[in-house]
């Protein structure tokens, strides 16, 4: 038995679209097997009234497919059009409803009201022309067949990648994940169990041992080599609308954990923050709740459609933060329902599970509710959720650009986290950290991260370098201790009250060793990336490795002098060649 599709619209306005949709569905090799489209024009003559006939069809159809545009249509004695009657009938009979709204310059007021009513019940898609409508209908009908399990196929995140192998994975990324998962969720496996066992336990291998797409997004050395649109694009605008040129724009690369961390750091380092009395780890208060920013970005990474050639976009405006996700809400879940308790149905459940284990997400369907609560508790406007071609979460900033009032310590100070895109070398960062530790030995890693515009992992990395050099020492416990800068390992003319001279001398002493260590590590990583993509650009290397363009140029120059790499062809159209086995 075929699935009856009732196509509803103002006939005069959409006569061509109605006719072409019927032809398309009937003639399509797949759809023709399952669907029987119906339009009123094709109804044979009978003794029923027109209204009785079309409402009867709307009541007994399997799928209601509505088209909405400029006109509201003929109105009956009660001022209701046939299109609205058909929608109401399909709704009262619990039919599966699809709605498509044409992009037009103006609409009849009642048509606008009807569309608003529909948006409260179902997710509607917009279109500009017939090709856009056909594409949207195709996606919706395929989705219907999959949801009803009429056709079955693996979702993207569970599908085997055609050519990826274990050698494409980074065991260190797996190790970092395992450590976090054991700490956060008591994950039972360790690296001693072996890489294959860990991947199998996470359902990242198919039955025949192939890597799934999720495995690459989570643990590949270079996930964007397999899925380029999986990057995250971050941009800041000074005003309230998109306006070129954008003062700060950055594209981030890496696995899903790195993408979330980098995008969140971008946002938090471009907004204001308050710093308290240094007595606890929780005294850095940002203008926007960090948990809400985290949830919005994680939501986009977990729920996006990875089959689309679009990237997650994080856009910071003067009055709001927008996180755009190229994906659709699950069937039955509307933007309005996100503000209340709802089930958790990730688009990519295989990908979502490891992110849950690592503590990045929750499973209870409370993420958007927690996001709303975090914002309203800070006195900010309630976040908004919009589903069109993409899904967008908007977190509203304080319109006056001032951090919202909330309980802080008496000596809390307002600071502005640096808004420029940082391009500091490791040496410069360590200097800044040493200065801050000298001024306040009790400062926390979280405070250092906020001031330096780094993640806490970045602070930990730089502190580890200083500890290895004997310059820095932790006195007491992690919670109640303090930092000690060892003067014996500093230049003889170092004075606590002469920080500038100290930093200059310290830089002279540490520069060579730090520089060599940094570049040796970068050489290996650059070689790996060039071997994966010989036409990789210097800006791409900079983004992938999280260092400045100047540092990449310096490394490549040294590597060319050492005959490790060769540049073939022109600077613009040439490529890199690795000159070692």
ZIVEN-V422619 format. One record per residue. N is the residue number from 1. RES is the residue in one small letter. PSI is psi in whole degrees, -180 to 180 (none if undefined). BURIAL is # if it has 24 or more other ideal C-beta (glycine too) atoms within 12 Angstrom, else .. Layout:
{{N & RES & PSI & BURIAL} {N & RES & PSI & BURIAL}}
This chain:
{{1 & x & 130 & .} {2 & x & 158 & .} {3 & x & 121 & #} {4 & x & 124 & #} {5 & x & 115 & #} {6 & x & 115 & #} {7 & x & 119 & #} {8 & x & 137 & #} {9 & x & 175 & #} {10 & x & 115 & #} {11 & x & -44 & #} {12 & x & -40 & .} {13 & x & -36 & #} {14 & x & 31 & #} {15 & x & -46 & .} {16 & x & -44 & .} {17 & x & -40 & #} {18 & x & -48 & #} {19 & x & -44 & .} {20 & x & -34 & .} {21 & x & -43 & #} {22 & x & -47 & #} {23 & x & -44 & .} {24 & x & -48 & #} {25 & x & -41 & #} {26 & x & -33 & #} {27 & x & -16 & .} {28 & x & 136 & .} {29 & x & -42 & .} {30 & x & -54 & .} {31 & x & -34 & #} {32 & x & -25 & .} {33 & x & -26 & .} {34 & x & -31 & #} {35 & x & 145 & #} {36 & x & 97 & #} {37 & x & 145 & #} {38 & x & 132 & #} {39 & x & 149 & #} {40 & x & -31 & #} {41 & x & -27 & .} {42 & x & 4 & .} {43 & x & 127 & .} {44 & x & 159 & .} {45 & x & 139 & .} {46 & x & 180 & .} {47 & x & 11 & .} {48 & x & 154 & .} {49 & x & 158 & .} {50 & x & -43 & .} {51 & x & -43 & .} {52 & x & -39 & .} {53 & x & -50 & #} {54 & x & -31 & #} {55 & x & -33 & #} {56 & x & -43 & #} {57 & x & -40 & #} {58 & x & -34 & #} {59 & x & -34 & #} {60 & x & -1 & .} {61 & x & 163 & #} {62 & x & -36 & #} {63 & x & 127 & #} {64 & x & 125 & #} {65 & x & 105 & #} {66 & x & 137 & #} {67 & x & 133 & #} {68 & x & 137 & #} {69 & x & -124 & #} {70 & x & -45 & #} {71 & x & 146 & #} {72 & x & -30 & #} {73 & x & -180 & #} {74 & x & 139 & .} {75 & x & 133 & .} {76 & x & -169 & .} {77 & x & -27 & .} {78 & x & 5 & .} {79 & x & 22 & .} {80 & x & 136 & .} {81 & x & 159 & #} {82 & x & -37 & #} {83 & x & -43 & #} {84 & x & -37 & #} {85 & x & -43 & #} {86 & x & -43 & #} {87 & x & -45 & #} {88 & x & -39 & #} {89 & x & -45 & #} {90 & x & -39 & #} {91 & x & -47 & #} {92 & x & -21 & .} {93 & x & 11 & .} {94 & x & 43 & .} {95 & x & 155 & #} {96 & x & 120 & #} {97 & x & 134 & #} {98 & x & 136 & #} {99 & x & 135 & #} {100 & x & 125 & #} {101 & x & 124 & #} {102 & x & 140 & #} {103 & x & 111 & .} {104 & x & 164 & .} {105 & x & -34 & .} {106 & x & 161 & .} {107 & x & 155 & .} {108 & x & 138 & .} {109 & x & -39 & .} {110 & x & -30 & .} {111 & x & -40 & #} {112 & x & -43 & .} {113 & x & -38 & .} {114 & x & -44 & #} {115 & x & -41 & #} {116 & x & -39 & .} {117 & x & -43 & #} {118 & x & -40 & #} {119 & x & -23 & #} {120 & x & -18 & .} {121 & x & -40 & #} {122 & x & 164 & #} {123 & x & 123 & #} {124 & x & 154 & #} {125 & x & 150 & #} {126 & x & 158 & #} {127 & x & 156 & #} {128 & x & -30 & .} {129 & x & -178 & .} {130 & x & -39 & .} {131 & x & -40 & .} {132 & x & -38 & .} {133 & x & -46 & #} {134 & x & -43 & #} {135 & x & -43 & .} {136 & x & -42 & #} {137 & x & -41 & #} {138 & x & -51 & #} {139 & x & -40 & #} {140 & x & -42 & #} {141 & x & -37 & #} {142 & x & -43 & .} {143 & x & -40 & #} {144 & x & -47 & #} {145 & x & -37 & #} {146 & x & -43 & .} {147 & x & -36 & .} {148 & x & 1 & .} {149 & x & 31 & .} {150 & x & -38 & .} {151 & x & 148 & .} {152 & x & 140 & .} {153 & x & 158 & .} {154 & x & 141 & .} {155 & x & 166 & #} {156 & x & -47 & #} {157 & x & -19 & #} {158 & x & -2 & #} {159 & x & 140 & #} {160 & x & 137 & #} {161 & x & 140 & #} {162 & x & -28 & .} {163 & x & -2 & .} {164 & x & 147 & #} {165 & x & 173 & .} {166 & x & -29 & #} {167 & x & -15 & .} {168 & x & -9 & #} {169 & x & 154 & #} {170 & x & 108 & #} {171 & x & -29 & .} {172 & x & -37 & .} {173 & x & -37 & #} {174 & x & -42 & #} {175 & x & -45 & .} {176 & x & -43 & #} {177 & x & -48 & #} {178 & x & -42 & #} {179 & x & -44 & .} {180 & x & -42 & #} {181 & x & -36 & #} {182 & x & -37 & .} {183 & x & -43 & .} {184 & x & -42 & .} {185 & x & 15 & .} {186 & x & 42 & .} {187 & x & 128 & #} {188 & x & -19 & .} {189 & x & 157 & #} {190 & x & 172 & .} {191 & x & -24 & .} {192 & x & -22 & .} {193 & x & -15 & .} {194 & x & 148 & .} {195 & x & -43 & #} {196 & x & -39 & .} {197 & x & -40 & .} {198 & x & -46 & #} {199 & x & -41 & #} {200 & x & -41 & .} {201 & x & -25 & .} {202 & x & 4 & #} {203 & x & 38 & #} {204 & x & 4 & #} {205 & x & 142 & #} {206 & x & 174 & .} {207 & x & -30 & .} {208 & x & 16 & .} {209 & x & 11 & .} {210 & x & 150 & #} {211 & x & 137 & #} {212 & x & 166 & #} {213 & x & -36 & #} {214 & x & -39 & #} {215 & x & -39 & #} {216 & x & -41 & #} {217 & x & -30 & #} {218 & x & -41 & #} {219 & x & 5 & #} {220 & x & 150 & #} {221 & x & -42 & #} {222 & x & 84 & #} {223 & x & -32 & #} {224 & x & -14 & #} {225 & x & -23 & #} {226 & x & -37 & #} {227 & x & 85 & #} {228 & x & -41 & .} {229 & x & -3 & #} {230 & x & -4 & #} {231 & x & 167 & #} {232 & x & 130 & #} {233 & x & 125 & #} {234 & x & 138 & #} {235 & x & 146 & #} {236 & x & 135 & #} {237 & x & 140 & #} {238 & x & -27 & .} {239 & x & -158 & .} {240 & x & 11 & .} {241 & x & 164 & .} {242 & x & 121 & .} {243 & x & 122 & .} {244 & x & 151 & .} {245 & x & 149 & .} {246 & x & 129 & .} {247 & x & -35 & .} {248 & x & 121 & #} {249 & x & 132 & #} {250 & x & 140 & #} {251 & x & 128 & #} {252 & x & 143 & #} {253 & x & 162 & #} {254 & x & -173 & #} {255 & x & 178 & #} {256 & x & -34 & #} {257 & x & -45 & #} {258 & x & -38 & #} {259 & x & -45 & #} {260 & x & -47 & #} {261 & x & -44 & #} {262 & x & -43 & #} {263 & x & -41 & #} {264 & x & -41 & #} {265 & x & -39 & #} {266 & x & -48 & #} {267 & x & -50 & #} {268 & x & -26 & #} {269 & x & -2 & #} {270 & x & 13 & #} {271 & x & 170 & #} {272 & x & 159 & #} {273 & x & 160 & #} {274 & x & 143 & #} {275 & x & 132 & #} {276 & x & -141 & #} {277 & x & 13 & .} {278 & x & 11 & #} {279 & x & -18 & .} {280 & x & 171 & .} {281 & x & -5 & .} {282 & x & 27 & .} {283 & x & 13 & #} {284 & x & 114 & #} {285 & x & 117 & #} {286 & x & 162 & #} {287 & x & -36 & #} {288 & x & 145 & #} {289 & x & 126 & #} {290 & x & -36 & #} {291 & x & -35 & #} {292 & x & -42 & #} {293 & x & -44 & #} {294 & x & -48 & #} {295 & x & -42 & #} {296 & x & -41 & #} {297 & x & -44 & #} {298 & x & -42 & #} {299 & x & -44 & #} {300 & x & -41 & #} {301 & x & -40 & #} {302 & x & -39 & #} {303 & x & 0 & #} {304 & x & 162 & #} {305 & x & 106 & #} {306 & x & -4 & #} {307 & x & -9 & .} {308 & x & 151 & #} {309 & x & 38 & .} {310 & x & 154 & #} {311 & x & 158 & #} {312 & x & 134 & #} {313 & x & 128 & #} {314 & x & 116 & #} {315 & x & 120 & #} {316 & x & 118 & #} {317 & x & 175 & #} {318 & x & -35 & #} {319 & x & 0 & #} {320 & x & 164 & #} {321 & x & 127 & #} {322 & x & 132 & #} {323 & x & 112 & #} {324 & x & 132 & #} {325 & x & 118 & #} {326 & x & 78 & #} {327 & x & 179 & #} {328 & x & 148 & #} {329 & x & 150 & #} {330 & x & 154 & #} {331 & x & 134 & .} {332 & x & -14 & .} {333 & x & 119 & #} {334 & x & 162 & #} {335 & x & -37 & #} {336 & x & -37 & .} {337 & x & -19 & #} {338 & x & -19 & #} {339 & x & -4 & .} {340 & x & 177 & .} {341 & x & 132 & .} {342 & x & 164 & .} {343 & x & 154 & .} {344 & x & 113 & #} {345 & x & 80 & .} {346 & x & 142 & #} {347 & x & -33 & #} {348 & x & 77 & #} {349 & x & -33 & #} {350 & x & -37 & #} {351 & x & -36 & #} {352 & x & -33 & #} {353 & x & -50 & #} {354 & x & -32 & #} {355 & x & -32 & #} {356 & x & -46 & #} {357 & x & -35 & #} {358 & x & 0 & #} {359 & x & 13 & .} {360 & x & -27 & #} {361 & x & 167 & #} {362 & x & 164 & #} {363 & x & -4 & .} {364 & x & 6 & .} {365 & x & 22 & .} {366 & x & 0 & .} {367 & x & -50 & #} {368 & x & -33 & #} {369 & x & -41 & #} {370 & x & -38 & #} {371 & x & -47 & #} {372 & x & -47 & #} {373 & x & -42 & .} {374 & x & -38 & #} {375 & x & -46 & #} {376 & x & -33 & .} {377 & x & -25 & .} {378 & x & 5 & #} {379 & x & 14 & .} {380 & x & 159 & #} {381 & x & 149 & .} {382 & x & 130 & .} {383 & x & 156 & #} {384 & x & 151 & #} {385 & x & 129 & #} {386 & x & 130 & #} {387 & x & 112 & #} {388 & x & -128 & #} {389 & x & -38 & #} {390 & x & 167 & #} {391 & x & 135 & #} {392 & x & 130 & #} {393 & x & 129 & #} {394 & x & 122 & #} {395 & x & 124 & #} {396 & x & 133 & #} {397 & x & 167 & #} {398 & x & 124 & #} {399 & x & -23 & .} {400 & x & 0 & .} {401 & x & 18 & .} {402 & x & 141 & .} {403 & x & 135 & #} {404 & x & 154 & #} {405 & x & 130 & .} {406 & x & 160 & .} {407 & x & 128 & .} {408 & x & 170 & .} {409 & x & 159 & .} {410 & x & -33 & .} {411 & x & 23 & .} {412 & x & 137 & .} {413 & x & 144 & .} {414 & x & 127 & .} {415 & x & 162 & .} {416 & x & 115 & .} {417 & x & 139 & #} {418 & x & 131 & #} {419 & x & -12 & .} {420 & x & 153 & .} {421 & x & 118 & #} {422 & x & 137 & #} {423 & x & 58 & .} {424 & x & 145 & #} {425 & x & 166 & #} {426 & x & -37 & #} {427 & x & -45 & #} {428 & x & -39 & #} {429 & x & -43 & #} {430 & x & -36 & #} {431 & x & -45 & #} {432 & x & -41 & #} {433 & x & -43 & #} {434 & x & -41 & #} {435 & x & -44 & #} {436 & x & -38 & #} {437 & x & -33 & #} {438 & x & -41 & #} {439 & x & -34 & .} {440 & x & 94 & .} {441 & x & -16 & .} {442 & x & 5 & #} {443 & x & 144 & #} {444 & x & 163 & #} {445 & x & -35 & #} {446 & x & -41 & #} {447 & x & -41 & #} {448 & x & -42 & #} {449 & x & -42 & #} {450 & x & -43 & #} {451 & x & -39 & #} {452 & x & -9 & #} {453 & x & 32 & #} {454 & x & 169 & #} {455 & x & 165 & #} {456 & x & -32 & #} {457 & x & -37 & .} {458 & x & -40 & #} {459 & x & -45 & #} {460 & x & -42 & .} {461 & x & -47 & #} {462 & x & -38 & #} {463 & x & -37 & #} {464 & x & -39 & .} {465 & x & -47 & #} {466 & x & -37 & #} {467 & x & -39 & .} {468 & x & -31 & .} {469 & x & -2 & #} {470 & x & 7 & .} {471 & x & -28 & #} {472 & x & 143 & #} {473 & x & 139 & .} {474 & x & 125 & .} {475 & x & 125 & .} {476 & x & -168 & .} {477 & x & 166 & .} {478 & x & -35 & .} {479 & x & -44 & .} {480 & x & 3 & .} {481 & x & -165 & .} {482 & x & 169 & .} {483 & x & 142 & #} {484 & x & 122 & .} {485 & x & 120 & #} {486 & x & 106 & .} {487 & x & -27 & .} {488 & x & -26 & .} {489 & x & 7 & .} {490 & x & 167 & #} {491 & x & 152 & .} {492 & x & -31 & .} {493 & x & 16 & .} {494 & x & 136 & #} {495 & x & 140 & .} {496 & x & -31 & .} {497 & x & 5 & .} {498 & x & 63 & .} {499 & x & -39 & .} {500 & x & -45 & .} {501 & x & -39 & .} {502 & x & -46 & #} {503 & x & -40 & #} {504 & x & -46 & .} {505 & x & -39 & #} {506 & x & -42 & #} {507 & x & -42 & #} {508 & x & -41 & .} {509 & x & -39 & #} {510 & x & -20 & #} {511 & x & -50 & .} {512 & x & -49 & .} {513 & x & -45 & .} {514 & x & -42 & #} {515 & x & -44 & #} {516 & x & -43 & .} {517 & x & -44 & .} {518 & x & -47 & #} {519 & x & -35 & #} {520 & x & -44 & .} {521 & x & -42 & .} {522 & x & -35 & #} {523 & x & -47 & #} {524 & x & -44 & .} {525 & x & -40 & #} {526 & x & -42 & #} {527 & x & -42 & #} {528 & x & -45 & #} {529 & x & -36 & #} {530 & x & -38 & #} {531 & x & -32 & #} {532 & x & -33 & #} {533 & x & 99 & #} {534 & x & -15 & .} {535 & x & 18 & .} {536 & x & 140 & #} {537 & x & 163 & #} {538 & x & -44 & #} {539 & x & -37 & .} {540 & x & -42 & #} {541 & x & -40 & #} {542 & x & -46 & #} {543 & x & -43 & #} {544 & x & -38 & #} {545 & x & -8 & #} {546 & x & 28 & #} {547 & x & 171 & #} {548 & x & 160 & #} {549 & x & -38 & .} {550 & x & -41 & .} {551 & x & -43 & #} {552 & x & -45 & #} {553 & x & -42 & .} {554 & x & -44 & #} {555 & x & -46 & #} {556 & x & -37 & #} {557 & x & -45 & .} {558 & x & -39 & .} {559 & x & -35 & #} {560 & x & -38 & .} {561 & x & -33 & .} {562 & x & 1 & .} {563 & x & 31 & .} {564 & x & -36 & #} {565 & x & 155 & #} {566 & x & 138 & .} {567 & x & 122 & #} {568 & x & 126 & .} {569 & x & -172 & .} {570 & x & 163 & .} {571 & x & -37 & .} {572 & x & -44 & .} {573 & x & 6 & .} {574 & x & -166 & .} {575 & x & 168 & .} {576 & x & 146 & #} {577 & x & 125 & .} {578 & x & 130 & #} {579 & x & 23 & .} {580 & x & 159 & .} {581 & x & none & .}}
